[in-house]
């Protein structure tokens, strides 16, 4: 079991909250931040607990949309269908996510670059609403979301790309992406909390300052900065990912 100081927990929570809603991969930022500063050992359980704060931020910000979703059970079904692949692959590949993927910073940097280039290639959006999309569309987005197990992909980024790819309006793709976060992140968090409870909740207590930092910064980024995704598209984030990935590839080559 790992322990964190208050400063380290706050720093990780702030990074988590500010990067979760942008398609720039919060997990990659948490990993790469640790290569520059002594913020403690990388740990999947810690990352998931920090996600709890941003999960609550999504819930609060998207409360106005719950009426629409609850009036359309078909939307709930599509969200559930799209959640299944990430749950299956997350369970099967947990050990690789914890070790192989998270220890290979060259891979993380290359993924940041590659997905950033894809962002630059996406120029058009579709016309579909969540009501008009079908189960096949939801399954495709769900399979793409499973790729976000690899740090650097970005869960929000790949699901927004997937939504646009199956013909959703950009604003609808963003909404579906964050509806997915409620089930995907919520389920992963519940499993980790149950596992940590049996170990005395030491990690949970250590991560508590980070949890509140992630909640506050997540609320800010979700309400203020998410407009860039809905209204301006993904190109600006593509340039950011390419610059960040290039910087860290160069940095790692000097180590």
C-alpha positions, -999 to +999 in steps of 0.1 A: +000+000+000+013+034-009+011+067+010+011+103-002+019+136+014-007+164+012+013+184-014+018+153-037-018+143-034-030+179-042-007+181-072-019+149-087-055+158-080-052+191-098-035+176-128-062+149-129-090+174-127-076+198-153-068+171-178-096+146-175-121+166-196-097+176-223-088+149-248-052+150-238-051+119-215-051+126-177-033+092-171-005+102-194-001+135-176+000+118-142+026+094-154+047+120-172+045+144-142+061+117-120+091+116-144+098+153-137+089+156-100+091+132-070+054+127-066+055+090-055+050+057-071+025+053-100-004+031-089-036+022-108-057+023-076-046+059-069-054+070-104-089+055-102-095+072-068-085+106-083-110+098-111-137+097-084-134+135-080-138+141-117-166+116-118-185+137-093-177+168-113-193+152-144-224+142-124-229+178-111-223+195-144-245+172-165-274+171-140-294+194-164-291+167-191-304+139-169-341+146-177-335+141-214-316+109-207-342+095-183-370+102-207-352+081-234-344+046-220-328+038-253-300+063-245-293+045-212-292+012-231-266+026-255-245+039-227-245+005-210-236-013-243-207+011-248-195+005-212-192-033-216-160-035-237-139-013-213-151-034-184-142-067-200-108-055-213-100-037-181-106-069-161-086-091-185-057-067-189-054-051-155-020-066-149-006-053-182-022-019-176-005-018-142+029-028-155+037-030-192+016+000-204+023+023-174+060+016-173+067+023-210+069+061-212+081+059-248+048+041-257+028+068-238+046+096-257+042+079-290+005+074-284+001+111-274+017+119-308-003+094-329-037+103-315-028+140-318-023+135-355-057+118-358-073+148-340-058+171-368-074+150-395-109+152-381-127+182-396-163+173-401-191+163-377-222+144-383-259+152-378-270+124-355-284+129-320-281+104-292-317+094-299-308+086-336-277+066-330-281+028-329-267+000-308-240-007-334-228+029-331-227+025-293-207-008-295-181+009-318-176+037-294-174+012-266-147-008-283-127+024-290-131+034-253-113+002-244-082+016-261-080+043-234-066+016-211-033+026-227-021+058-211-019+086-238-050+076-257-075+097-236-109+082-227-127+114-235-107+119-267-112+085-282-149+084-274-155+118-288-136+107-320-157+076-320-189+096-317-180+119-345-169+089-366-203+072-363-220+104-374-229+122-341-230+160-339-199+172-320-220+184-290-238+150-289-205+131-291-192+151-261-224+144-242-222+107-249-185+106-239-193+121-205-224+100-199-200+070-205-176+084-179-204+081-153-206+043-158-170+035-168-152+055-141-180+049-116-177+011-120-139+011-119-139+033-088-164+011-070-143-020-076-111-002-063-129+011-032-141-024-023-106-037-028-090-010-007-116-013+020-102-048+028-067-033+032-076-006+058-084+023+033-048+037+038-046+046+001-080+063+003-070+085+032-038+094+015-056+104-017-084+124+000-067+159-006-062+148-042-098+138-045-111+172-035-085+189-058-097+168-087-133+176-079-127+213-078-104+215-109-127+191-127-157+213-122-138+242-135-124+225-166-157+208-174-179+239-172-155+265-186-130+248-209-151+219-224-166+245-247-134+243-267-142+207-276-179+214-284-174+246-304-138+246-318-132+209-324-102+188-316-074+204-336-060+226-308-058+196-286-041+177-314-013+203-316-009+202-278-006+164-278+020+165-306+041+191-288+038+172-254+046+139-270+076+153-289+089+170-257+088+138-237+103+116-264+132+141-265+134+142-227+134+104-224+161+101-251+184+122-229+179+100-198 
